[in-house]
Amino acid sequence: MTQAISLNGKWNFTKLAESTLTKRSIPVKKTKGRIIEVPSNWYRQGEDFAGEALYETSFRAPILQRGQAAFLRFKGADYFLRAELNGHRLGNHEGYFQTFEFPATSALLNQNQLKVWVESPKENTKVWPHHKHLIKGIFNHHDARPGSWDQEHGQDHNTGGLWNGMELLLVNRVFLKQTHASSVLLNNGQAVVNLKLVLVNVAESGEYDIEVDFTGEGFPAKLKTKKNIHLQRGQTEVQLSQTFKKPRLWWTWDQGEPNLYKASISIRRCETRHVVETGSVRFGIREIKVTPQWEFFLNGRKFFPRGTNIIPTQWLSEYTGDKPRHDVKLMKEANLNAVRVHAHVNRQEFYDACDEAGLFVWQDFALQWSYEATDAFTRNACRQIKEMVRLLYNHPSIFVWCCHNEPSFNKDELDPILARAVKEEDDSRFVDTQSDFRFHPYPGWYLDDSALKDTPGTIGPENTFYSEFGAQALPEVASLRKMFTPKELWPPDWKKWAIHDFQYFQTFNVARLDMGKSIGEFVKNSQEHQAYTVKEYIQSFRAKKYKPMNGYFQFMFVDCWPAITWSVVDYFRKPKLGYQALQTASQPLLPLWRTWITQYNRGDMLNWGNSFLEGVMMINDYPYPLKGLKVEARVVDPKGKILFRDKGICNVPADCVVKPFEGKMRLNHIKGFAIPAKALFGTYQIQIKVWNKAGKLIAYNEENIKVVPKKLKP
């Protein structure tokens, strides 16, 4: 069986040069080595530069026997790499997210010296940011990364290094290099699971038995299949199939259970009956479909994605332990059933967490904005996008492959070629050629927040889906104090704030925020604007569910570094007011009551005196009806006193938008509400609460109105 020997730990590190992609490099004078941890991005180890470095380590290895081989595996290296073992050149690699191996059999000794050169340069400012070459997506160019769009600082805090560890693989006869699991649902309710195994025979040809045991994770399931094969020396692809008569399907958490299976693989040499290789793969049985109108179907059932965008970190080496699962937990607690991995490829641990939690994943390739238009770049991008698909193929949570985010001239020249490359690797998922600006309206931030029909960003019959929208908000004061010195924080040093992604023009000229008289007031005003924008637009989308809206992905969930962005959770994982707004507006069962006017005087009738309950809309994203729901509408004054109640009981069908009380005469019917003659001035809440038959509160929403004095004099 293949033995993996970890090479992680303390390595010698020597900074060699500062460099740009045009190969203009400035050698470091008086180079001096130091000890560095592997895995890590070198920035996380105190090395803030873009350029080339040499990693060196020594290790012992057993002497290989006949029928054995060795491979050196890199789990993640950013960006250009070449490796040398005991003076023998092993190979080169370009990319940042791939897992790859170099054959090392002929170079391996009992005592070994390994050298790895890693170069992560800057792009030349003559081509950056509009004709980039490095395929690093948001890690190289984005308005939420260090430096934002700034020509001087937009490539700061480089991500280079051996960020995901290394190991020596010692192979005994057969190496199980890769396993892909796919499934097909049949009309009779059964499913067929297909396994594709990529095997490398490092010994002489021979007969082998492949045995696969299928088990369920957390539920009883046990199936077995077996295949006899003849393996020639070298690489071979083997196909196996297994029918599941009563499969447990993978669902998003609000549509069912995210059931997962495990296939345990054993490869036995027929001549000796010894097991020479083992492996396993986790997968889900499900069928997905996305139409050109952005209608989403899971296992034949239409559903409504309630999603967000995520860039959880700027340095992948720090996104370890419980961090991915913590973020997934926060998203699920925000009632989201979907997430877009924005313009980058993340760690396997993040996708594992989404598989387990039942979050549908929209996966972007690592292209952000514009790149050079050359045949060489197209070949490189096609290779790397195929490697992304192969790397993440087995995750049932992934529904969509997206080739490029917000392209310009690449839209018609590069992206269709990338889409074809993806389909060659995976024809089971939807391929989005590019996520275009027309799906990213940003009302209330880049555009005025307007309900006028012809204003860009409003919902019309052509707008069936939004994959980005939102507004910036400041983190809490304690987080800001970790980002800025007191002198930079208040009054704000706008240049320093801009490096941390703050957008001055949009804050004051589009959103028209009032700074207030303190940093605390500025934070409050900023977060309230974001919360309002997020909630209002999601509620508008959901009220128009399927007519025409088919889903949304808010931008964005968390900060990838200490910054001021569109996130609803800051880098230190402190939620903003926008998180609560996202959580409320994304409830699978959303009660919605819309005030027609937001400001009143004493004596005025709310919504012209119409019945409260008749105006309540219920949006149900669950695939089952809800019966016997108790609904209560309340008006609460600024001191929390309840001034008015309207109650009723209703049924809500599955997957629908309804007004369950509309046009229905009820006993003890309560009509509209008038602001009392001596009412307090200030903000009032219109609260809608929903309980199930058992008396459990299952949904809540609120709208705010203001009561102000009449202006009696001009």
PyMOL commands that set and color helices and strands:
alter all, ss='L'
color gray80, all
select helices_A, chain A and resi 42-45+137-139+316-318+323-333+348-357+375-392+410-413+415-425+437-439+477-483+486-489+494-499+504-510+519-543+577-585+606-609+613-615
alter helices_A, ss='H'
color red, helices_A
select strands_A, chain A and resi 3-6+9-19+25-27+34-38+51-60+68-74+79-85+88-95+100-103+111-120+166-172+174-185+191-201+206-216+222-231+234-244+261-269+275-283+288-290+296-298+301-303+306-310+338-341+360-364+398-402+430-432+552-554+589-592+599-600+617-620+626-636+642-652+656-658+682-691+697-707
alter strands_A, ss='S'
color yellow, strands_A
deselect
rebuild
show_as cartoon
